[in-house]
Amino acid sequence: MKEIENGVNREQYLAKYTRGTHILGRLCTAVTLAALLGAPFLIGAYLGALPDLGAAAKAFVSVGLVWTVSSFAEFLIYTPMLGAGGGYLAFITGNLINMKIPCAMNAREIAGTKAGTPENEIVSTLSIAASSLVTIVVLAAGVAALVPLQPVLQSRTLAPAFDNVVPALFGAMSYQYFRRNLKLAAMPMLLMSVIFVVAPSLTSQTSLLILPSGAVAIGLAYLGYRRKH
């Protein structure tokens, strides 16, 4: 009887937690969208130079449609990985691919949780919250030290290092997953490398290219599974 009671209490607590997460997440998302969309108009009204809506519409047609598709793709891919709380935090604070997703994946691996479980959602939320706070602190420190460190940052000696920070970061993080099945990881990597060499302009569309590379990996994994069974 006590086990049943504990189970019921746990389910009730998780349901209450999920409802509270969605209420707070939707409220914060609405506030964030209002701030992002309203800031140009408030600044323009204060300075007496409102944005040109016609020019903004043309700019949106040229690049906004691509990012709209990318936004839907990222939502469909990352939300199941992060859960409700982590998803709201990640999309509000941004920088998912560079910071939030690797942080959540590493936290999940350390904690030993599985995607889709309440435990994974809590771990993802805590890890993304910690990542966001650390990012704010680092950015604040960087802005404060930007002028004093400007000669060092513009040094020709350090320029190659700064140009390769992101590839080095992702290479180190991704290897811990690639090493589990190097044969499976080789084909998507080779395919994406060929695409980027043939069409270098696609390097700015990594969010969209996750879909075909992921489809190739899933297809190869399925074929390997069918051969074994």
PyMOL commands that place a pseudoatom at each C-alpha (Angstrom):
pseudoatom trace, name=CA, resn=MET, resi=1, chain=A, elem=C, hetatm=0, pos=[0.000, 0.000, 0.000]
pseudoatom trace, name=CA, resn=LYS, resi=2, chain=A, elem=C, hetatm=0, pos=[2.843, 2.359, 0.819]
pseudoatom trace, name=CA, resn=GLU, resi=3, chain=A, elem=C, hetatm=0, pos=[4.519, 1.682, -2.555]
pseudoatom trace, name=CA, resn=ILE, resi=4, chain=A, elem=C, hetatm=0, pos=[1.260, 2.493, -4.344]
pseudoatom trace, name=CA, resn=GLU, resi=5, chain=A, elem=C, hetatm=0, pos=[0.881, 5.671, -2.320]
pseudoatom trace, name=CA, resn=ASN, resi=6, chain=A, elem=C, hetatm=0, pos=[4.447, 6.707, -3.103]
pseudoatom trace, name=CA, resn=GLY, resi=7, chain=A, elem=C, hetatm=0, pos=[3.848, 6.020, -6.782]
pseudoatom trace, name=CA, resn=VAL, resi=8, chain=A, elem=C, hetatm=0, pos=[0.676, 8.105, -6.788]
pseudoatom trace, name=CA, resn=ASN, resi=9, chain=A, elem=C, hetatm=0, pos=[2.422, 10.948, -4.960]
pseudoatom trace, name=CA, resn=ARG, resi=10, chain=A, elem=C, hetatm=0, pos=[5.282, 10.814, -7.453]
pseudoatom trace, name=CA, resn=GLU, resi=11, chain=A, elem=C, hetatm=0, pos=[2.920, 10.956, -10.432]
pseudoatom trace, name=CA, resn=GLN, resi=12, chain=A, elem=C, hetatm=0, pos=[0.988, 13.822, -8.872]
pseudoatom trace, name=CA, resn=TYR, resi=13, chain=A, elem=C, hetatm=0, pos=[4.194, 15.724, -8.165]
pseudoatom trace, name=CA, resn=LEU, resi=14, chain=A, elem=C, hetatm=0, pos=[5.487, 15.200, -11.709]
pseudoatom trace, name=CA, resn=ALA, resi=15, chain=A, elem=C, hetatm=0, pos=[2.161, 16.295, -13.192]
pseudoatom trace, name=CA, resn=LYS, resi=16, chain=A, elem=C, hetatm=0, pos=[2.192, 19.424, -11.037]
pseudoatom trace, name=CA, resn=TYR, resi=17, chain=A, elem=C, hetatm=0, pos=[5.827, 20.078, -11.975]
pseudoatom trace, name=CA, resn=THR, resi=18, chain=A, elem=C, hetatm=0, pos=[5.036, 19.723, -15.686]
pseudoatom trace, name=CA, resn=ARG, resi=19, chain=A, elem=C, hetatm=0, pos=[2.052, 22.080, -15.495]
pseudoatom trace, name=CA, resn=GLY, resi=20, chain=A, elem=C, hetatm=0, pos=[4.079, 24.672, -13.613]
pseudoatom trace, name=CA, resn=THR, resi=21, chain=A, elem=C, hetatm=0, pos=[6.934, 24.338, -16.113]
pseudoatom trace, name=CA, resn=HIS, resi=22, chain=A, elem=C, hetatm=0, pos=[4.646, 24.973, -19.080]
pseudoatom trace, name=CA, resn=ILE, resi=23, chain=A, elem=C, hetatm=0, pos=[2.945, 27.939, -17.423]
pseudoatom trace, name=CA, resn=LEU, resi=24, chain=A, elem=C, hetatm=0, pos=[6.240, 29.584, -16.491]
pseudoatom trace, name=CA, resn=GLY, resi=25, chain=A, elem=C, hetatm=0, pos=[7.887, 28.625, -19.791]
pseudoatom trace, name=CA, resn=ARG, resi=26, chain=A, elem=C, hetatm=0, pos=[5.076, 30.065, -21.913]
pseudoatom trace, name=CA, resn=LEU, resi=27, chain=A, elem=C, hetatm=0, pos=[4.997, 33.246, -19.850]
pseudoatom trace, name=CA, resn=CYS, resi=28, chain=A, elem=C, hetatm=0, pos=[8.759, 33.765, -20.131]
pseudoatom trace, name=CA, resn=THR, resi=29, chain=A, elem=C, hetatm=0, pos=[8.681, 32.941, -23.856]
pseudoatom trace, name=CA, resn=ALA, resi=30, chain=A, elem=C, hetatm=0, pos=[5.946, 35.525, -24.433]
pseudoatom trace, name=CA, resn=VAL, resi=31, chain=A, elem=C, hetatm=0, pos=[7.885, 38.155, -22.468]
pseudoatom trace, name=CA, resn=THR, resi=32, chain=A, elem=C, hetatm=0, pos=[11.066, 37.332, -24.392]
pseudoatom trace, name=CA, resn=LEU, resi=33, chain=A, elem=C, hetatm=0, pos=[9.324, 37.588, -27.772]
pseudoatom trace, name=CA, resn=ALA, resi=34, chain=A, elem=C, hetatm=0, pos=[7.705, 40.879, -26.791]
pseudoatom trace, name=CA, resn=ALA, resi=35, chain=A, elem=C, hetatm=0, pos=[11.082, 42.253, -25.674]
pseudoatom trace, name=CA, resn=LEU, resi=36, chain=A, elem=C, hetatm=0, pos=[12.876, 41.092, -28.816]
pseudoatom trace, name=CA, resn=LEU, resi=37, chain=A, elem=C, hetatm=0, pos=[10.223, 42.384, -31.202]
pseudoatom trace, name=CA, resn=GLY, resi=38, chain=A, elem=C, hetatm=0, pos=[9.458, 45.540, -29.256]
pseudoatom trace, name=CA, resn=ALA, resi=39, chain=A, elem=C, hetatm=0, pos=[13.031, 46.682, -28.583]
pseudoatom trace, name=CA, resn=PRO, resi=40, chain=A, elem=C, hetatm=0, pos=[13.675, 48.063, -32.116]
pseudoatom trace, name=CA, resn=PHE, resi=41, chain=A, elem=C, hetatm=0, pos=[10.445, 50.063, -32.032]
pseudoatom trace, name=CA, resn=LEU, resi=42, chain=A, elem=C, hetatm=0, pos=[11.076, 51.424, -28.532]
pseudoatom trace, name=CA, resn=ILE, resi=43, chain=A, elem=C, hetatm=0, pos=[14.649, 52.394, -29.415]
pseudoatom trace, name=CA, resn=GLY, resi=44, chain=A, elem=C, hetatm=0, pos=[13.465, 53.880, -32.716]
pseudoatom trace, name=CA, resn=ALA, resi=45, chain=A, elem=C, hetatm=0, pos=[10.715, 55.868, -31.018]
pseudoatom trace, name=CA, resn=TYR, resi=46, chain=A, elem=C, hetatm=0, pos=[13.175, 57.178, -28.419]
pseudoatom trace, name=CA, resn=LEU, resi=47, chain=A, elem=C, hetatm=0, pos=[15.736, 58.191, -31.061]
pseudoatom trace, name=CA, resn=GLY, resi=48, chain=A, elem=C, hetatm=0, pos=[13.157, 59.385, -33.571]
pseudoatom trace, name=CA, resn=ALA, resi=49, chain=A, elem=C, hetatm=0, pos=[14.186, 56.831, -36.198]
pseudoatom trace, name=CA, resn=LEU, resi=50, chain=A, elem=C, hetatm=0, pos=[11.655, 54.013, -36.478]
pseudoatom trace, name=CA, resn=PRO, resi=51, chain=A, elem=C, hetatm=0, pos=[12.635, 50.905, -38.482]
pseudoatom trace, name=CA, resn=ASP, resi=52, chain=A, elem=C, hetatm=0, pos=[11.697, 50.739, -42.148]
pseudoatom trace, name=CA, resn=LEU, resi=53, chain=A, elem=C, hetatm=0, pos=[9.067, 47.964, -42.175]
pseudoatom trace, name=CA, resn=GLY, resi=54, chain=A, elem=C, hetatm=0, pos=[9.342, 47.525, -45.940]
pseudoatom trace, name=CA, resn=ALA, resi=55, chain=A, elem=C, hetatm=0, pos=[13.083, 46.942, -45.752]
pseudoatom trace, name=CA, resn=ALA, resi=56, chain=A, elem=C, hetatm=0, pos=[12.598, 44.603, -42.781]
pseudoatom trace, name=CA, resn=ALA, resi=57, chain=A, elem=C, hetatm=0, pos=[10.028, 42.584, -44.769]
pseudoatom trace, name=CA, resn=LYS, resi=58, chain=A, elem=C, hetatm=0, pos=[12.416, 42.246, -47.722]
pseudoatom trace, name=CA, resn=ALA, resi=59, chain=A, elem=C, hetatm=0, pos=[15.199, 41.148, -45.400]
pseudoatom trace, name=CA, resn=PHE, resi=60, chain=A, elem=C, hetatm=0, pos=[12.914, 38.562, -43.821]
pseudoatom trace, name=CA, resn=VAL, resi=61, chain=A, elem=C, hetatm=0, pos=[11.962, 37.139, -47.218]
pseudoatom trace, name=CA, resn=SER, resi=62, chain=A, elem=C, hetatm=0, pos=[15.640, 36.675, -48.119]
pseudoatom trace, name=CA, resn=VAL, resi=63, chain=A, elem=C, hetatm=0, pos=[16.817, 34.991, -44.910]
pseudoatom trace, name=CA, resn=GLY, resi=64, chain=A, elem=C, hetatm=0, pos=[13.847, 34.630, -42.590]
pseudoatom trace, name=CA, resn=LEU, resi=65, chain=A, elem=C, hetatm=0, pos=[12.202, 31.791, -44.499]
pseudoatom trace, name=CA, resn=VAL, resi=66, chain=A, elem=C, hetatm=0, pos=[15.319, 29.650, -44.194]
pseudoatom trace, name=CA, resn=TRP, resi=67, chain=A, elem=C, hetatm=0, pos=[15.604, 30.319, -40.472]
pseudoatom trace, name=CA, resn=THR, resi=68, chain=A, elem=C, hetatm=0, pos=[11.893, 29.601, -40.021]
pseudoatom trace, name=CA, resn=VAL, resi=69, chain=A, elem=C, hetatm=0, pos=[12.378, 26.100, -41.404]
pseudoatom trace, name=CA, resn=SER, resi=70, chain=A, elem=C, hetatm=0, pos=[15.503, 25.736, -39.278]
pseudoatom trace, name=CA, resn=SER, resi=71, chain=A, elem=C, hetatm=0, pos=[13.567, 26.805, -36.179]
pseudoatom trace, name=CA, resn=PHE, resi=72, chain=A, elem=C, hetatm=0, pos=[10.918, 24.135, -36.715]
pseudoatom trace, name=CA, resn=ALA, resi=73, chain=A, elem=C, hetatm=0, pos=[13.607, 21.525, -37.361]
pseudoatom trace, name=CA, resn=GLU, resi=74, chain=A, elem=C, hetatm=0, pos=[15.497, 22.422, -34.199]
pseudoatom trace, name=CA, resn=PHE, resi=75, chain=A, elem=C, hetatm=0, pos=[12.284, 22.348, -32.162]
pseudoatom trace, name=CA, resn=LEU, resi=76, chain=A, elem=C, hetatm=0, pos=[11.372, 18.873, -33.409]
pseudoatom trace, name=CA, resn=ILE, resi=77, chain=A, elem=C, hetatm=0, pos=[14.890, 17.538, -32.849]
pseudoatom trace, name=CA, resn=TYR, resi=78, chain=A, elem=C, hetatm=0, pos=[15.907, 19.122, -29.557]
pseudoatom trace, name=CA, resn=THR, resi=79, chain=A, elem=C, hetatm=0, pos=[12.677, 19.244, -27.533]
pseudoatom trace, name=CA, resn=PRO, resi=80, chain=A, elem=C, hetatm=0, pos=[12.442, 15.442, -27.071]
pseudoatom trace, name=CA, resn=MET, resi=81, chain=A, elem=C, hetatm=0, pos=[16.097, 15.477, -25.958]
pseudoatom trace, name=CA, resn=LEU, resi=82, chain=A, elem=C, hetatm=0, pos=[15.699, 18.309, -23.437]
pseudoatom trace, name=CA, resn=GLY, resi=83, chain=A, elem=C, hetatm=0, pos=[12.154, 17.992, -22.148]
pseudoatom trace, name=CA, resn=ALA, resi=84, chain=A, elem=C, hetatm=0, pos=[9.838, 20.883, -21.333]
pseudoatom trace, name=CA, resn=GLY, resi=85, chain=A, elem=C, hetatm=0, pos=[11.940, 22.812, -18.812]
pseudoatom trace, name=CA, resn=GLY, resi=86, chain=A, elem=C, hetatm=0, pos=[15.207, 22.401, -20.685]
pseudoatom trace, name=CA, resn=GLY, resi=87, chain=A, elem=C, hetatm=0, pos=[13.515, 23.208, -23.990]
pseudoatom trace, name=CA, resn=TYR, resi=88, chain=A, elem=C, hetatm=0, pos=[12.042, 26.485, -22.746]
pseudoatom trace, name=CA, resn=LEU, resi=89, chain=A, elem=C, hetatm=0, pos=[15.345, 27.552, -21.172]
pseudoatom trace, name=CA, resn=ALA, resi=90, chain=A, elem=C, hetatm=0, pos=[17.412, 26.582, -24.194]
pseudoatom trace, name=CA, resn=PHE, resi=91, chain=A, elem=C, hetatm=0, pos=[15.237, 28.329, -26.769]
pseudoatom trace, name=CA, resn=ILE, resi=92, chain=A, elem=C, hetatm=0, pos=[14.883, 31.467, -24.643]
pseudoatom trace, name=CA, resn=THR, resi=93, chain=A, elem=C, hetatm=0, pos=[18.605, 31.831, -23.913]
pseudoatom trace, name=CA, resn=GLY, resi=94, chain=A, elem=C, hetatm=0, pos=[19.716, 30.605, -27.353]
pseudoatom trace, name=CA, resn=ASN, resi=95, chain=A, elem=C, hetatm=0, pos=[23.049, 29.193, -28.541]
pseudoatom trace, name=CA, resn=LEU, resi=96, chain=A, elem=C, hetatm=0, pos=[21.689, 25.646, -28.522]
pseudoatom trace, name=CA, resn=ILE, resi=97, chain=A, elem=C, hetatm=0, pos=[24.149, 23.929, -30.834]
pseudoatom trace, name=CA, resn=ASN, resi=98, chain=A, elem=C, hetatm=0, pos=[27.288, 25.506, -29.372]
pseudoatom trace, name=CA, resn=MET, resi=99, chain=A, elem=C, hetatm=0, pos=[26.451, 25.406, -25.669]
pseudoatom trace, name=CA, resn=LYS, resi=100, chain=A, elem=C, hetatm=0, pos=[23.110, 24.091, -24.456]
pseudoatom trace, name=CA, resn=ILE, resi=101, chain=A, elem=C, hetatm=0, pos=[22.862, 20.772, -26.313]
pseudoatom trace, name=CA, resn=PRO, resi=102, chain=A, elem=C, hetatm=0, pos=[26.444, 19.607, -25.536]
pseudoatom trace, name=CA, resn=CYS, resi=103, chain=A, elem=C, hetatm=0, pos=[25.975, 20.627, -21.893]
pseudoatom trace, name=CA, resn=ALA, resi=104, chain=A, elem=C, hetatm=0, pos=[22.677, 18.734, -21.597]
pseudoatom trace, name=CA, resn=MET, resi=105, chain=A, elem=C, hetatm=0, pos=[24.094, 15.652, -23.335]
pseudoatom trace, name=CA, resn=ASN, resi=106, chain=A, elem=C, hetatm=0, pos=[27.142, 15.548, -21.084]
pseudoatom trace, name=CA, resn=ALA, resi=107, chain=A, elem=C, hetatm=0, pos=[24.987, 16.014, -17.976]
pseudoatom trace, name=CA, resn=ARG, resi=108, chain=A, elem=C, hetatm=0, pos=[22.685, 13.220, -19.105]
pseudoatom trace, name=CA, resn=GLU, resi=109, chain=A, elem=C, hetatm=0, pos=[25.605, 10.878, -19.644]
pseudoatom trace, name=CA, resn=ILE, resi=110, chain=A, elem=C, hetatm=0, pos=[27.137, 11.713, -16.260]
pseudoatom trace, name=CA, resn=ALA, resi=111, chain=A, elem=C, hetatm=0, pos=[23.811, 11.295, -14.447]
pseudoatom trace, name=CA, resn=GLY, resi=112, chain=A, elem=C, hetatm=0, pos=[22.963, 8.129, -16.370]
pseudoatom trace, name=CA, resn=THR, resi=113, chain=A, elem=C, hetatm=0, pos=[19.454, 9.262, -17.315]
pseudoatom trace, name=CA, resn=LYS, resi=114, chain=A, elem=C, hetatm=0, pos=[17.521, 8.358, -20.462]
pseudoatom trace, name=CA, resn=ALA, resi=115, chain=A, elem=C, hetatm=0, pos=[15.774, 10.706, -22.880]
pseudoatom trace, name=CA, resn=GLY, resi=116, chain=A, elem=C, hetatm=0, pos=[12.048, 11.008, -22.305]
pseudoatom trace, name=CA, resn=THR, resi=117, chain=A, elem=C, hetatm=0, pos=[12.176, 10.314, -18.573]
pseudoatom trace, name=CA, resn=PRO, resi=118, chain=A, elem=C, hetatm=0, pos=[11.333, 12.817, -15.812]
pseudoatom trace, name=CA, resn=GLU, resi=119, chain=A, elem=C, hetatm=0, pos=[14.835, 12.401, -14.419]
pseudoatom trace, name=CA, resn=ASN, resi=120, chain=A, elem=C, hetatm=0, pos=[16.362, 13.396, -17.746]
pseudoatom trace, name=CA, resn=GLU, resi=121, chain=A, elem=C, hetatm=0, pos=[14.143, 16.469, -17.952]
pseudoatom trace, name=CA, resn=ILE, resi=122, chain=A, elem=C, hetatm=0, pos=[15.247, 17.626, -14.505]
pseudoatom trace, name=CA, resn=VAL, resi=123, chain=A, elem=C, hetatm=0, pos=[18.916, 17.000, -15.312]
pseudoatom trace, name=CA, resn=SER, resi=124, chain=A, elem=C, hetatm=0, pos=[18.578, 18.833, -18.653]
pseudoatom trace, name=CA, resn=THR, resi=125, chain=A, elem=C, hetatm=0, pos=[16.858, 21.793, -17.008]
pseudoatom trace, name=CA, resn=LEU, resi=126, chain=A, elem=C, hetatm=0, pos=[19.505, 22.105, -14.294]
pseudoatom trace, name=CA, resn=SER, resi=127, chain=A, elem=C, hetatm=0, pos=[22.401, 21.729, -16.744]
pseudoatom trace, name=CA, resn=ILE, resi=128, chain=A, elem=C, hetatm=0, pos=[21.015, 24.313, -19.190]
pseudoatom trace, name=CA, resn=ALA, resi=129, chain=A, elem=C, hetatm=0, pos=[20.252, 26.720, -16.334]
pseudoatom trace, name=CA, resn=ALA, resi=130, chain=A, elem=C, hetatm=0, pos=[23.830, 26.352, -15.071]
pseudoatom trace, name=CA, resn=SER, resi=131, chain=A, elem=C, hetatm=0, pos=[25.154, 26.826, -18.606]
pseudoatom trace, name=CA, resn=SER, resi=132, chain=A, elem=C, hetatm=0, pos=[23.072, 29.994, -19.041]
pseudoatom trace, name=CA, resn=LEU, resi=133, chain=A, elem=C, hetatm=0, pos=[24.276, 31.481, -15.750]
pseudoatom trace, name=CA, resn=VAL, resi=134, chain=A, elem=C, hetatm=0, pos=[27.911, 30.657, -16.534]
pseudoatom trace, name=CA, resn=THR, resi=135, chain=A, elem=C, hetatm=0, pos=[27.520, 32.172, -20.006]
pseudoatom trace, name=CA, resn=ILE, resi=136, chain=A, elem=C, hetatm=0, pos=[26.141, 35.417, -18.540]
pseudoatom trace, name=CA, resn=VAL, resi=137, chain=A, elem=C, hetatm=0, pos=[29.006, 35.641, -16.033]
pseudoatom trace, name=CA, resn=VAL, resi=138, chain=A, elem=C, hetatm=0, pos=[31.647, 34.907, -18.692]
pseudoatom trace, name=CA, resn=LEU, resi=139, chain=A, elem=C, hetatm=0, pos=[30.133, 37.422, -21.128]
pseudoatom trace, name=CA, resn=ALA, resi=140, chain=A, elem=C, hetatm=0, pos=[29.999, 40.091, -18.445]
pseudoatom trace, name=CA, resn=ALA, resi=141, chain=A, elem=C, hetatm=0, pos=[33.631, 39.435, -17.522]
pseudoatom trace, name=CA, resn=GLY, resi=142, chain=A, elem=C, hetatm=0, pos=[34.580, 39.421, -21.207]
pseudoatom trace, name=CA, resn=VAL, resi=143, chain=A, elem=C, hetatm=0, pos=[32.884, 42.751, -21.887]
pseudoatom trace, name=CA, resn=ALA, resi=144, chain=A, elem=C, hetatm=0, pos=[34.561, 44.291, -18.842]
pseudoatom trace, name=CA, resn=ALA, resi=145, chain=A, elem=C, hetatm=0, pos=[37.986, 43.011, -19.947]
pseudoatom trace, name=CA, resn=LEU, resi=146, chain=A, elem=C, hetatm=0, pos=[37.500, 43.625, -23.683]
pseudoatom trace, name=CA, resn=VAL, resi=147, chain=A, elem=C, hetatm=0, pos=[39.379, 46.922, -23.857]
pseudoatom trace, name=CA, resn=PRO, resi=148, chain=A, elem=C, hetatm=0, pos=[42.354, 45.906, -21.660]
pseudoatom trace, name=CA, resn=LEU, resi=149, chain=A, elem=C, hetatm=0, pos=[42.761, 42.599, -23.527]
pseudoatom trace, name=CA, resn=GLN, resi=150, chain=A, elem=C, hetatm=0, pos=[42.258, 44.023, -27.008]
pseudoatom trace, name=CA, resn=PRO, resi=151, chain=A, elem=C, hetatm=0, pos=[45.984, 43.935, -27.937]
pseudoatom trace, name=CA, resn=VAL, resi=152, chain=A, elem=C, hetatm=0, pos=[46.177, 40.272, -26.921]
pseudoatom trace, name=CA, resn=LEU, resi=153, chain=A, elem=C, hetatm=0, pos=[42.962, 39.291, -28.724]
pseudoatom trace, name=CA, resn=GLN, resi=154, chain=A, elem=C, hetatm=0, pos=[44.118, 40.955, -31.941]
pseudoatom trace, name=CA, resn=SER, resi=155, chain=A, elem=C, hetatm=0, pos=[47.531, 39.311, -31.829]
pseudoatom trace, name=CA, resn=ARG, resi=156, chain=A, elem=C, hetatm=0, pos=[48.516, 37.523, -35.039]
pseudoatom trace, name=CA, resn=THR, resi=157, chain=A, elem=C, hetatm=0, pos=[50.047, 34.744, -32.987]
pseudoatom trace, name=CA, resn=LEU, resi=158, chain=A, elem=C, hetatm=0, pos=[46.705, 33.843, -31.375]
pseudoatom trace, name=CA, resn=ALA, resi=159, chain=A, elem=C, hetatm=0, pos=[44.550, 34.416, -34.480]
pseudoatom trace, name=CA, resn=PRO, resi=160, chain=A, elem=C, hetatm=0, pos=[44.746, 30.771, -35.697]
pseudoatom trace, name=CA, resn=ALA, resi=161, chain=A, elem=C, hetatm=0, pos=[43.698, 29.538, -32.247]
pseudoatom trace, name=CA, resn=PHE, resi=162, chain=A, elem=C, hetatm=0, pos=[40.615, 31.784, -32.129]
pseudoatom trace, name=CA, resn=ASP, resi=163, chain=A, elem=C, hetatm=0, pos=[39.666, 30.718, -35.672]
pseudoatom trace, name=CA, resn=ASN, resi=164, chain=A, elem=C, hetatm=0, pos=[39.554, 27.055, -34.611]
pseudoatom trace, name=CA, resn=VAL, resi=165, chain=A, elem=C, hetatm=0, pos=[37.912, 27.265, -31.180]
pseudoatom trace, name=CA, resn=VAL, resi=166, chain=A, elem=C, hetatm=0, pos=[34.510, 25.980, -32.365]
pseudoatom trace, name=CA, resn=PRO, resi=167, chain=A, elem=C, hetatm=0, pos=[35.870, 23.036, -34.447]
pseudoatom trace, name=CA, resn=ALA, resi=168, chain=A, elem=C, hetatm=0, pos=[38.133, 22.014, -31.567]
pseudoatom trace, name=CA, resn=LEU, resi=169, chain=A, elem=C, hetatm=0, pos=[35.250, 22.233, -29.080]
pseudoatom trace, name=CA, resn=PHE, resi=170, chain=A, elem=C, hetatm=0, pos=[32.876, 20.157, -31.184]
pseudoatom trace, name=CA, resn=GLY, resi=171, chain=A, elem=C, hetatm=0, pos=[35.553, 17.677, -32.155]
pseudoatom trace, name=CA, resn=ALA, resi=172, chain=A, elem=C, hetatm=0, pos=[36.331, 16.913, -28.518]
pseudoatom trace, name=CA, resn=MET, resi=173, chain=A, elem=C, hetatm=0, pos=[32.655, 16.688, -27.542]
pseudoatom trace, name=CA, resn=SER, resi=174, chain=A, elem=C, hetatm=0, pos=[31.525, 14.611, -30.507]
pseudoatom trace, name=CA, resn=TYR, resi=175, chain=A, elem=C, hetatm=0, pos=[34.286, 12.031, -30.282]
pseudoatom trace, name=CA, resn=GLN, resi=176, chain=A, elem=C, hetatm=0, pos=[32.880, 10.582, -27.071]
pseudoatom trace, name=CA, resn=TYR, resi=177, chain=A, elem=C, hetatm=0, pos=[29.773, 9.640, -29.084]
pseudoatom trace, name=CA, resn=PHE, resi=178, chain=A, elem=C, hetatm=0, pos=[31.529, 8.689, -32.325]
pseudoatom trace, name=CA, resn=ARG, resi=179, chain=A, elem=C, hetatm=0, pos=[33.840, 6.245, -30.591]
pseudoatom trace, name=CA, resn=ARG, resi=180, chain=A, elem=C, hetatm=0, pos=[30.883, 4.060, -29.609]
pseudoatom trace, name=CA, resn=ASN, resi=181, chain=A, elem=C, hetatm=0, pos=[30.386, 3.139, -33.246]
pseudoatom trace, name=CA, resn=LEU, resi=182, chain=A, elem=C, hetatm=0, pos=[33.062, 4.577, -35.518]
pseudoatom trace, name=CA, resn=LYS, resi=183, chain=A, elem=C, hetatm=0, pos=[31.769, 2.704, -38.575]
pseudoatom trace, name=CA, resn=LEU, resi=184, chain=A, elem=C, hetatm=0, pos=[28.313, 4.218, -38.179]
pseudoatom trace, name=CA, resn=ALA, resi=185, chain=A, elem=C, hetatm=0, pos=[29.704, 7.726, -37.618]
pseudoatom trace, name=CA, resn=ALA, resi=186, chain=A, elem=C, hetatm=0, pos=[32.066, 7.570, -40.598]
pseudoatom trace, name=CA, resn=MET, resi=187, chain=A, elem=C, hetatm=0, pos=[29.476, 7.730, -43.380]
pseudoatom trace, name=CA, resn=PRO, resi=188, chain=A, elem=C, hetatm=0, pos=[27.524, 10.828, -42.182]
pseudoatom trace, name=CA, resn=MET, resi=189, chain=A, elem=C, hetatm=0, pos=[30.823, 12.605, -41.473]
pseudoatom trace, name=CA, resn=LEU, resi=190, chain=A, elem=C, hetatm=0, pos=[32.160, 11.753, -44.923]
pseudoatom trace, name=CA, resn=LEU, resi=191, chain=A, elem=C, hetatm=0, pos=[28.904, 12.787, -46.598]
pseudoatom trace, name=CA, resn=MET, resi=192, chain=A, elem=C, hetatm=0, pos=[28.759, 16.154, -44.785]
pseudoatom trace, name=CA, resn=SER, resi=193, chain=A, elem=C, hetatm=0, pos=[32.469, 16.787, -45.473]
pseudoatom trace, name=CA, resn=VAL, resi=194, chain=A, elem=C, hetatm=0, pos=[31.935, 16.251, -49.201]
pseudoatom trace, name=CA, resn=ILE, resi=195, chain=A, elem=C, hetatm=0, pos=[28.873, 18.521, -49.194]
pseudoatom trace, name=CA, resn=PHE, resi=196, chain=A, elem=C, hetatm=0, pos=[30.742, 21.315, -47.399]
pseudoatom trace, name=CA, resn=VAL, resi=197, chain=A, elem=C, hetatm=0, pos=[33.720, 21.022, -49.766]
pseudoatom trace, name=CA, resn=VAL, resi=198, chain=A, elem=C, hetatm=0, pos=[31.492, 21.117, -52.848]
pseudoatom trace, name=CA, resn=ALA, resi=199, chain=A, elem=C, hetatm=0, pos=[29.219, 23.863, -51.467]
pseudoatom trace, name=CA, resn=PRO, resi=200, chain=A, elem=C, hetatm=0, pos=[31.049, 25.866, -48.741]
pseudoatom trace, name=CA, resn=SER, resi=201, chain=A, elem=C, hetatm=0, pos=[28.112, 28.268, -48.422]
pseudoatom trace, name=CA, resn=LEU, resi=202, chain=A, elem=C, hetatm=0, pos=[26.112, 25.486, -46.733]
pseudoatom trace, name=CA, resn=THR, resi=203, chain=A, elem=C, hetatm=0, pos=[28.285, 25.715, -43.612]
pseudoatom trace, name=CA, resn=SER, resi=204, chain=A, elem=C, hetatm=0, pos=[25.863, 28.368, -42.359]
pseudoatom trace, name=CA, resn=GLN, resi=205, chain=A, elem=C, hetatm=0, pos=[22.948, 25.908, -42.657]
pseudoatom trace, name=CA, resn=THR, resi=206, chain=A, elem=C, hetatm=0, pos=[24.110, 23.313, -40.139]
pseudoatom trace, name=CA, resn=SER, resi=207, chain=A, elem=C, hetatm=0, pos=[20.698, 23.188, -38.453]
pseudoatom trace, name=CA, resn=LEU, resi=208, chain=A, elem=C, hetatm=0, pos=[19.037, 22.063, -41.680]
pseudoatom trace, name=CA, resn=LEU, resi=209, chain=A, elem=C, hetatm=0, pos=[21.797, 19.610, -42.568]
pseudoatom trace, name=CA, resn=ILE, resi=210, chain=A, elem=C, hetatm=0, pos=[21.286, 17.817, -39.255]
pseudoatom trace, name=CA, resn=LEU, resi=211, chain=A, elem=C, hetatm=0, pos=[18.159, 16.276, -40.804]
pseudoatom trace, name=CA, resn=PRO, resi=212, chain=A, elem=C, hetatm=0, pos=[19.802, 14.501, -43.788]
pseudoatom trace, name=CA, resn=SER, resi=213, chain=A, elem=C, hetatm=0, pos=[22.900, 13.497, -41.813]
pseudoatom trace, name=CA, resn=GLY, resi=214, chain=A, elem=C, hetatm=0, pos=[20.703, 12.160, -39.013]
pseudoatom trace, name=CA, resn=ALA, resi=215, chain=A, elem=C, hetatm=0, pos=[18.555, 10.309, -41.559]
pseudoatom trace, name=CA, resn=VAL, resi=216, chain=A, elem=C, hetatm=0, pos=[21.665, 8.671, -43.018]
pseudoatom trace, name=CA, resn=ALA, resi=217, chain=A, elem=C, hetatm=0, pos=[22.861, 7.605, -39.556]
pseudoatom trace, name=CA, resn=ILE, resi=218, chain=A, elem=C, hetatm=0, pos=[19.427, 6.238, -38.627]
pseudoatom trace, name=CA, resn=GLY, resi=219, chain=A, elem=C, hetatm=0, pos=[19.160, 4.390, -41.942]
pseudoatom trace, name=CA, resn=LEU, resi=220, chain=A, elem=C, hetatm=0, pos=[22.575, 2.787, -41.559]
pseudoatom trace, name=CA, resn=ALA, resi=221, chain=A, elem=C, hetatm=0, pos=[21.831, 1.829, -37.954]
pseudoatom trace, name=CA, resn=TYR, resi=222, chain=A, elem=C, hetatm=0, pos=[18.555, 0.240, -39.048]
pseudoatom trace, name=CA, resn=LEU, resi=223, chain=A, elem=C, hetatm=0, pos=[20.270, -1.736, -41.809]
pseudoatom trace, name=CA, resn=GLY, resi=224, chain=A, elem=C, hetatm=0, pos=[22.892, -2.935, -39.329]
pseudoatom trace, name=CA, resn=TYR, resi=225, chain=A, elem=C, hetatm=0, pos=[20.154, -3.982, -36.913]
pseudoatom trace, name=CA, resn=ARG, resi=226, chain=A, elem=C, hetatm=0, pos=[18.296, -5.884, -39.653]
pseudoatom trace, name=CA, resn=ARG, resi=227, chain=A, elem=C, hetatm=0, pos=[21.427, -7.771, -40.641]
pseudoatom trace, name=CA, resn=LYS, resi=228, chain=A, elem=C, hetatm=0, pos=[22.002, -8.900, -37.073]
pseudoatom trace, name=CA, resn=HIS, resi=229, chain=A, elem=C, hetatm=0, pos=[18.377, -9.980, -36.629]
for i in range(1, 229): cmd.bond("trace and resi %d" % i, "trace and resi %d" % (i + 1))
show_as sticks, trace
zoom trace
